[in-house]
Amino acid sequence: MAELIVNERRTPKGLLVSVCDPDVLSETFEDDPVSLTVTEDFYGGETVPEDDAADSLARATVANIVGTRSVGLAIEHGFVDEGNVLDVDGTRHAQTLYLG
């Protein structure tokens, strides 16, 4: 089973979860006018199995997800609709917001 990088932060508005594939960390993707930099500060965190990443996404109030495997996991578990995924310079990016 693949491992993904997960960062969880408590904010006044809830749990912010960042998930990315290890191979996209510290990379920048550009597709004019969109530029996406997968920074260590925001996306860096613990390397975990996909099941643990899915558990984090299930608890998220807001999630930012980058990379083919990470976004695929979010789609597979119903957190993201395929039609709402961006392709930025060959990588996939999605965001979620739970309005509970």
Buried (B, 14 or more C-beta within 10 A) or exposed (E): EEBBBBBBEEEEEBBBBBBBBEEBBEBEBEEEEEEBEBEEEBBBBEEBEBEBBBBBBEEBBBBBBBBBBBBBBBBEBEBBEEEEBBEBBEBBBBBBEEEE
